[in-house]
Amino acid sequence: MSVEPGKVYEPKEVEQRWQGHWLQKGYFHAESRSKKPPFCMVIPPPNVTGSLHMGHALNNTLQDILARFMRMKGHNVLWLPGTDHAGIATQNVVERELAKEGLTPDRIMTPAAFENALRMLLAIGGSTNGIVHLAAMAGRLGIAVDLGAFDRMGRRTPVLVDLKPTGQHYMEDLYKAGGAATILRELKPLLDLGALTVTGRTLGENIAAAPPSFPQKVVRTTRNPVFKAGGIAFLRGNLAPGGAIIKQSAMDPKLMKHEGRAVVFESLEDLANRVDDPKLDVAAGDVLVLKNAGPIGAPGMPESGYLPIPKKLAQKGVKDMVRISDARMSGTAFGSIVLHVTPESAAGGPLALVKNGDRIRLDVPARRLELKVSPVELEARRKKWKKPPARPGDRRGYRKLFLESVMQADRGCDFDFCAPPARTRVPRPRK
C-alpha cells in the first residue's frame, strides 16, 4: 500500500487503501477445497500514519494462529477488510473457539508442555529471556521451573539451529528451512509427544501432519549439532546462591574458565557515566560487574546485561569480556555474559558486596560462579551494606506495589500474589 511520507491520512481513507491493497492480493475470497462455510477473518489496517506498528504485528500474529487453528478444523478462511479493532475481535474469536473445544489454559499449559518448551529453547539456542517468561507462566499454574533440572536437560540437548548469535543464519532462513516443524521433527526422541496443544491435537500429531522434511542447511541433525550441549547454562556459587545463567553457545570458548579482577559499576547511571572514560582502570582480563539492574534495583530488570566493552579496550580490538549483572539481555546479543544473578544486589544478594579489585572465578563447565573473598570479609561487608535509598515514586501507587511484590528472576519476576504454591517442578526426571 503506497503512502506519502509525512502525510496524515484520515482513518476512513486508510481503511479504503488497506482494503484495496488486499483486494489486489486476492485475499478476499473463499477457497473451494472444503464444503464447510468459510470462516471469516478480519484484517486490521495500519494506523493513520500508514505505518505498521507493534500492535498490528501482534494482531496479525494472533490472526495467523486462528487461521491455522480453523483450517485444521476443516474450515476455509475468508479474509475481510476491517478496522483498528480487528485484533481485539480476533482475540475474542480465538477465546470462543478454544472454549468450545474445552481447551482451557490448564489443559494446554501442562508440565509436559513446559518441558517441551524448555527443550525447544535449548535446541534453538534461544534467548535467556525465555526462562523468565516460561517461569512466570508456569508459576501462575503452580508449576515451578527447576533451573538445576533445566541445566541437566541442557547437557542432553544439543543446539540444532544455525542461527545468529550462536550460528550464521537469520530468522528468515529458518522460516525457509521449514521453521519449528523441522526442529521439532529432529527433537522427537527428546519430546513428550503426548502433550496436548492449542490445535486440540497432541504435539506428536501436529508433527506428523506437518509438511515433509527437505534438504536444508539451517537446522542441523543431533549427530551434527551447532553446539553439543544446550545453549543456556545454569550457574551457582557464593556470588549467586539462587543461581545465574549464561548463554554458553554465544560466548567466547576461551572464557569458559576465567578468573579476573572485578571492575564494578554501582548502577546503570554509573555505567553510562564511566564505561567509556579513558581514565577507567580496566584491562581485557577483568570482569565487568553491574549492580542494581534487577527487578527491584533498576527497577523492572531491563535488558542492560549486555554491558558494552569499554571504549579504551574496544579500540584495541577486544571483542569479549566476562560481564556479570542481575539484569537481562536481548536474545540477539553475543558474549560471555552472566545474567539474572539471584538474589539481586538491591535485595541484598552477594552481588551487592563486590568491590573493585575482588577476584571473580567463572567456570562454565563446572557451572560455578565464585567471588574469591573470604566468608569473614563478606560477612563484615554485609553488616555495613545499606539498602539503596528510595527513589521518587517508590512509596506510592503501582511502583510501591511492584517493589513490594515482584519476585526474583528465577520465579519469572511475577507478582508473588499471582503465583499459587508450587504443586510440581519441571523438568521432571525422564522415565
C-alpha positions as CSV (number, residue, x, y, z in Angstrom):
1,M,0.0,0.0,0.0
2,S,1.6,3.3,-1.1
3,V,1.6,6.3,1.3
4,E,3.1,9.7,1.0
5,P,5.8,10.3,3.7
6,G,4.8,12.8,6.3
7,K,1.1,12.9,5.3
8,V,-1.5,12.1,7.9
9,Y,-4.4,10.2,6.4
10,E,-8.0,10.1,7.7
11,P,-8.9,6.7,9.2
12,K,-11.5,6.0,6.5
13,E,-9.0,6.7,3.8
14,V,-6.5,4.4,5.4
15,E,-9.1,1.6,5.6
16,Q,-10.0,2.1,1.9
17,R,-6.4,1.9,0.8
18,W,-5.8,-1.1,3.0
19,Q,-8.8,-2.9,1.6
20,G,-7.7,-2.1,-1.9
21,H,-4.2,-3.4,-1.2
22,W,-5.5,-6.8,0.0
23,L,-8.1,-7.0,-2.8
24,Q,-5.2,-6.8,-5.3
25,K,-3.6,-9.7,-3.4
26,G,-6.7,-11.8,-3.9
27,Y,-7.3,-12.4,-0.2
28,F,-11.0,-11.6,-0.1
29,H,-12.4,-14.9,-1.5
30,A,-13.3,-18.2,-0.1
31,E,-11.3,-21.3,-1.1
32,S,-13.1,-24.1,-2.7
33,R,-11.5,-27.2,-1.3
34,S,-13.9,-27.5,1.6
35,K,-17.7,-27.9,1.7
36,K,-17.8,-26.2,5.1
37,P,-18.8,-22.5,5.0
38,P,-15.9,-20.1,5.1
39,F,-14.7,-18.8,8.4
40,C,-14.3,-15.0,8.2
41,M,-11.2,-13.3,9.4
42,V,-10.8,-9.6,9.7
43,I,-7.6,-7.8,8.6
44,P,-6.8,-4.6,10.5
45,P,-5.5,-1.6,8.6
46,P,-2.3,0.2,9.7
47,N,-2.7,3.3,11.8
48,V,-3.5,6.7,10.3
49,T,0.2,7.5,9.5
50,G,0.2,4.4,7.2
51,S,2.8,2.6,9.3
52,L,2.6,-0.9,10.7
53,H,3.1,-0.6,14.4
54,M,3.7,-3.2,17.1
55,G,0.0,-3.6,18.0
56,H,-0.8,-4.6,14.4
57,A,2.2,-7.0,14.4
58,L,0.6,-8.7,17.4
59,N,-2.8,-8.7,15.8
60,N,-1.5,-10.3,12.7
61,T,0.2,-13.0,14.8
62,L,-3.0,-13.8,16.6
63,Q,-4.9,-13.9,13.3
64,D,-2.3,-16.3,11.8
65,I,-2.7,-18.6,14.8
66,L,-6.5,-18.5,14.5
67,A,-6.4,-19.1,10.7
68,R,-4.2,-22.2,11.2
69,F,-6.5,-23.4,14.0
70,M,-9.6,-23.1,11.9
71,R,-8.0,-24.7,8.8
72,M,-7.0,-27.7,11.0
73,K,-10.7,-28.0,11.9
74,G,-11.6,-28.3,8.2
75,H,-12.8,-24.7,7.5
76,N,-11.7,-22.4,4.7
77,V,-10.7,-18.9,5.8
78,L,-12.2,-15.8,4.2
79,W,-10.1,-12.7,4.9
80,L,-12.1,-9.5,5.2
81,P,-11.0,-5.9,5.5
82,G,-11.5,-4.4,8.9
83,T,-10.9,-1.6,11.3
84,D,-8.3,-0.9,14.0
85,H,-10.3,-3.1,16.4
86,A,-9.8,-6.3,14.4
87,G,-7.1,-7.6,16.7
88,I,-9.4,-7.5,19.7
89,A,-12.1,-9.2,17.6
90,T,-9.6,-11.9,16.6
91,Q,-8.5,-12.5,20.2
92,N,-12.2,-12.8,21.2
93,V,-12.8,-15.4,18.4
94,V,-9.7,-17.4,19.5
95,E,-11.0,-17.5,23.1
96,R,-14.5,-18.5,22.0
97,E,-13.2,-21.3,19.7
98,L,-10.9,-22.6,22.4
99,A,-13.8,-22.5,24.9
100,K,-16.0,-24.6,22.5
101,E,-13.3,-27.2,22.3
102,G,-12.8,-27.2,26.1
103,L,-9.2,-26.2,25.5
104,T,-8.7,-24.2,28.7
105,P,-5.1,-23.0,29.5
106,D,-4.7,-25.6,32.3
107,R,-5.2,-28.4,29.7
108,I,-2.6,-27.0,27.3
109,M,-0.1,-25.5,29.7
110,T,0.9,-28.7,31.4
111,P,4.2,-29.9,32.9
112,A,4.8,-31.8,29.7
113,A,4.2,-28.7,27.6
114,F,6.6,-26.6,29.6
115,E,9.2,-29.4,29.4
116,N,8.8,-29.4,25.6
117,A,9.1,-25.6,25.6
118,L,12.3,-25.7,27.7
119,R,13.8,-28.4,25.4
120,M,13.0,-26.3,22.4
121,L,14.5,-23.2,24.0
122,L,17.8,-25.1,24.5
123,A,17.8,-26.6,21.0
124,I,17.3,-23.3,19.2
125,G,20.0,-21.5,21.2
126,G,17.1,-19.3,22.3
127,S,17.0,-16.1,24.4
128,T,17.8,-16.2,28.1
129,N,14.6,-14.1,28.4
130,G,12.7,-17.3,27.6
131,I,13.5,-18.7,31.0
132,V,11.9,-15.6,32.7
133,H,8.8,-15.8,30.6
134,L,8.3,-19.6,31.0
135,A,8.9,-19.4,34.7
136,A,6.3,-16.7,35.1
137,M,3.7,-18.5,33.0
138,A,4.3,-21.9,34.7
139,G,4.3,-20.2,38.1
140,R,0.7,-19.0,37.6
141,L,-0.3,-22.6,37.3
142,G,1.6,-23.8,40.3
143,I,4.4,-25.3,38.2
144,A,7.9,-24.3,39.3
145,V,10.8,-24.3,36.8
146,D,13.7,-26.1,38.5
147,L,16.8,-24.4,36.9
148,G,19.1,-27.2,38.2
149,A,17.0,-29.8,36.3
150,F,16.8,-27.4,33.3
151,D,20.6,-27.4,33.3
152,R,20.7,-31.2,33.3
153,M,18.2,-31.2,30.5
154,G,20.6,-28.9,28.6
155,R,23.5,-31.3,28.9
156,R,21.5,-33.8,26.9
157,T,20.0,-31.3,24.4
158,P,22.3,-30.0,21.6
159,V,21.8,-26.7,19.8
160,L,20.5,-27.6,16.4
161,V,19.6,-24.2,14.8
162,D,22.5,-22.5,13.0
163,L,21.1,-19.0,13.7
164,K,22.8,-15.8,15.0
165,P,24.1,-15.2,17.5
166,T,25.0,-18.8,18.0
167,G,25.4,-19.6,14.3
168,Q,25.5,-17.9,10.9
169,H,21.9,-17.7,9.5
170,Y,19.0,-15.3,10.1
171,M,15.3,-15.9,11.1
172,E,14.0,-15.7,7.6
173,D,16.4,-18.6,6.7
174,L,14.9,-20.7,9.5
175,Y,11.5,-19.9,8.1
176,K,12.6,-21.1,4.6
177,A,14.0,-24.2,6.2
178,G,10.6,-25.3,7.5
179,G,10.5,-23.4,10.8
180,A,9.5,-25.0,14.0
181,A,8.3,-28.2,12.4
182,T,11.8,-29.0,11.1
183,I,13.3,-28.5,14.6
184,L,10.6,-30.5,16.4
185,R,10.9,-33.4,14.0
186,E,14.6,-33.6,14.8
187,L,13.9,-33.4,18.5
188,K,11.2,-36.0,18.6
189,P,13.1,-38.6,20.7
190,L,13.5,-35.9,23.4
191,L,10.0,-34.6,23.5
192,D,6.8,-35.6,25.2
193,L,4.7,-36.2,22.0
194,G,1.5,-36.8,24.0
195,A,1.3,-33.2,25.2
196,L,-1.9,-31.5,24.1
197,T,-1.5,-28.3,22.0
198,V,-3.7,-25.3,21.2
199,T,-4.8,-27.1,18.0
200,G,-6.6,-29.7,20.1
201,R,-4.2,-32.3,18.8
202,T,-1.1,-33.7,20.5
203,L,2.4,-32.5,19.7
204,G,3.1,-35.8,18.0
205,E,0.0,-35.5,15.8
206,N,1.0,-31.9,14.8
207,I,4.5,-33.0,13.8
208,A,3.1,-35.9,11.8
209,A,0.7,-33.6,10.0
210,A,3.5,-31.1,9.1
211,P,4.9,-31.0,5.6
212,P,7.6,-33.5,4.9
213,S,11.2,-32.6,5.5
214,F,13.5,-31.4,2.7
215,P,17.2,-30.7,2.3
216,Q,18.3,-27.5,4.1
217,K,21.3,-26.2,6.0
218,V,19.8,-24.2,8.9
219,V,18.5,-26.9,11.2
220,R,21.2,-29.5,12.0
221,T,20.8,-33.1,13.0
222,T,21.5,-34.3,16.5
223,R,24.5,-36.1,15.0
224,N,26.0,-32.8,13.7
225,P,24.9,-30.1,16.1
226,V,25.9,-26.4,16.2
227,F,26.8,-26.9,19.9
228,K,26.9,-30.2,21.7
229,A,25.1,-29.0,24.9
230,G,22.1,-26.7,25.4
231,G,22.6,-23.0,24.6
232,I,22.0,-21.9,28.2
233,A,23.9,-23.0,31.3
234,F,22.8,-22.5,34.9
235,L,25.5,-21.3,37.3
236,R,25.7,-21.4,41.1
237,G,28.2,-20.3,43.7
238,N,28.7,-17.8,46.5
239,L,28.1,-14.9,44.1
240,A,24.8,-16.3,43.0
241,P,23.3,-18.5,45.8
242,G,19.9,-18.6,43.9
243,G,21.6,-19.1,40.6
244,A,22.5,-17.2,37.4
245,I,22.5,-18.1,33.7
246,I,24.8,-17.7,30.8
247,K,24.3,-18.3,27.1
248,Q,27.2,-20.6,26.6
249,S,26.6,-21.2,22.9
250,A,27.1,-17.5,22.2
251,M,30.3,-16.8,24.3
252,D,34.0,-16.9,23.5
253,P,35.1,-20.5,24.3
254,K,38.3,-19.1,25.7
255,L,36.4,-17.5,28.6
256,M,34.5,-20.7,29.6
257,K,37.0,-20.9,32.5
258,H,38.2,-17.5,33.6
259,E,39.3,-15.6,36.7
260,G,39.7,-11.9,36.7
261,R,39.7,-8.7,38.7
262,A,36.3,-7.0,39.3
263,V,35.6,-3.6,37.8
264,V,32.3,-2.5,39.5
265,F,29.6,-0.2,38.3
266,E,27.1,0.6,41.1
267,S,24.1,1.4,38.8
268,L,23.0,1.9,35.2
269,E,23.8,5.6,35.6
270,D,27.3,4.8,36.9
271,L,27.9,2.5,33.9
272,A,26.8,5.1,31.4
273,N,29.0,7.8,33.0
274,R,32.2,5.8,33.3
275,V,32.4,2.9,30.9
276,D,34.0,4.9,28.1
277,D,36.1,7.1,30.4
278,P,39.7,7.0,29.1
279,K,40.8,7.0,32.8
280,L,38.8,3.9,33.7
281,D,41.1,1.3,35.3
282,V,40.2,-1.7,33.3
283,A,42.1,-4.4,31.3
284,A,40.9,-7.1,28.9
285,G,41.2,-9.9,31.5
286,D,39.0,-8.0,34.0
287,V,35.4,-8.9,34.9
288,L,32.8,-6.1,34.5
289,V,30.2,-6.1,37.2
290,L,26.9,-4.2,37.1
291,K,24.8,-3.8,40.3
292,N,21.2,-2.6,40.9
293,A,19.8,-3.6,37.5
294,G,17.5,-6.4,38.6
295,P,13.7,-6.5,39.2
296,I,13.9,-4.2,42.3
297,G,17.1,-2.3,41.6
298,A,16.5,-0.8,38.2
299,P,13.5,-1.3,38.7
300,G,12.0,-3.7,36.2
301,M,15.1,-5.8,35.2
302,P,15.8,-4.0,31.9
303,E,17.9,-5.6,29.0
304,S,21.0,-3.9,30.3
305,G,23.1,-7.0,30.9
306,Y,24.9,-6.6,27.6
307,L,27.5,-4.3,29.1
308,P,29.5,-2.6,26.4
309,I,33.2,-3.3,26.1
310,P,34.9,-0.2,27.5
311,K,35.9,2.2,24.7
312,K,39.6,2.1,25.5
313,L,39.6,-1.7,25.1
314,A,37.3,-1.8,22.1
315,Q,39.7,0.5,20.3
316,K,42.4,-2.1,20.9
317,G,40.3,-4.9,19.3
318,V,38.9,-6.5,22.4
319,K,35.6,-8.3,21.4
320,D,34.5,-10.1,24.5
321,M,34.9,-10.0,28.3
322,V,33.3,-11.7,31.2
323,R,30.4,-9.5,32.3
324,I,28.1,-10.1,35.3
325,S,24.8,-8.5,36.4
326,D,21.4,-9.0,37.8
327,A,19.8,-7.7,34.6
328,R,18.5,-9.3,31.4
329,M,19.9,-9.3,27.8
330,S,18.5,-9.4,24.3
331,G,18.5,-12.8,22.7
332,T,20.4,-11.4,19.7
333,A,23.4,-10.4,21.8
334,F,26.8,-12.3,21.8
335,G,29.3,-12.5,24.7
336,S,30.5,-14.1,27.9
337,I,27.7,-12.5,29.9
338,V,26.3,-13.8,33.2
339,L,22.8,-12.7,33.8
340,H,19.9,-12.9,36.2
341,V,22.2,-13.1,39.3
342,T,19.9,-14.1,42.2
343,P,19.3,-12.7,44.7
344,E,19.8,-9.4,43.0
345,S,22.0,-6.7,44.6
346,A,19.2,-4.4,45.6
347,A,17.7,-7.3,47.6
348,G,21.0,-7.7,49.5
349,G,22.4,-10.5,47.4
350,P,26.2,-11.1,47.4
351,L,26.5,-9.2,44.2
352,A,25.9,-6.1,46.3
353,L,29.1,-6.8,48.3
354,V,31.5,-7.0,45.3
355,K,34.2,-4.3,45.3
356,N,36.7,-3.1,42.7
357,G,39.7,-5.4,42.7
358,D,37.9,-8.5,44.0
359,R,38.8,-11.7,42.2
360,I,35.9,-13.5,40.5
361,R,36.1,-17.0,39.1
362,L,33.8,-18.2,36.3
363,D,33.8,-22.0,35.4
364,V,31.0,-22.8,32.9
365,P,31.8,-26.5,32.6
366,A,31.6,-26.9,36.4
367,R,28.6,-24.4,36.5
368,R,30.3,-22.3,39.2
369,L,30.4,-18.5,39.8
370,E,32.6,-17.6,42.7
371,L,33.6,-14.4,44.5
372,K,37.1,-15.1,45.8
373,V,36.6,-13.3,49.1
374,S,36.7,-15.0,52.5
375,P,33.4,-15.6,54.3
376,V,34.6,-13.5,57.2
377,E,35.2,-10.5,54.9
378,L,31.9,-11.0,53.2
379,E,30.1,-11.0,56.5
380,A,31.8,-7.8,57.5
381,R,30.7,-6.2,54.3
382,R,27.2,-7.4,54.7
383,K,26.9,-5.7,58.1
384,K,28.0,-2.4,56.5
385,W,25.7,-2.8,53.5
386,K,22.8,-0.4,53.2
387,K,19.7,-0.8,51.1
388,P,19.6,1.6,48.2
389,P,17.7,4.8,49.1
390,A,14.1,5.1,47.9
391,R,13.6,6.9,44.6
392,P,10.9,9.4,43.8
393,G,7.7,7.4,43.3
394,D,8.9,4.3,45.2
395,R,6.5,4.8,48.1
396,R,3.1,5.0,46.4
397,G,1.0,3.7,43.6
398,Y,1.9,0.9,41.2
399,R,5.7,1.4,41.9
400,K,5.2,0.6,45.6
401,L,3.1,-2.4,44.7
402,F,5.7,-3.6,42.3
403,L,8.7,-3.2,44.6
404,E,6.9,-5.0,47.5
405,S,5.6,-7.9,45.4
406,V,7.9,-8.6,42.5
407,M,9.8,-11.9,42.7
408,Q,13.3,-12.7,41.5
409,A,14.3,-13.8,38.0
410,D,14.2,-17.5,38.9
411,R,10.4,-17.0,39.6
412,G,9.8,-15.1,36.4
413,C,9.7,-11.6,38.0
414,D,6.0,-12.2,38.6
415,F,4.0,-10.7,41.5
416,D,4.0,-13.1,44.5
417,F,0.3,-12.8,44.9
418,C,-0.3,-14.1,41.4
419,A,1.6,-17.4,41.9
420,P,-0.1,-20.2,43.9
421,P,2.1,-22.6,45.9
422,A,4.1,-24.9,43.5
423,R,2.5,-28.3,43.2
424,T,5.1,-29.7,40.8
425,R,8.5,-28.9,39.3
426,V,9.8,-29.1,35.8
427,P,11.7,-30.6,34.1
428,R,10.8,-33.9,35.7
429,P,13.1,-36.9,35.6
430,R,12.6,-38.8,32.3
431,K,11.3,-42.3,32.7
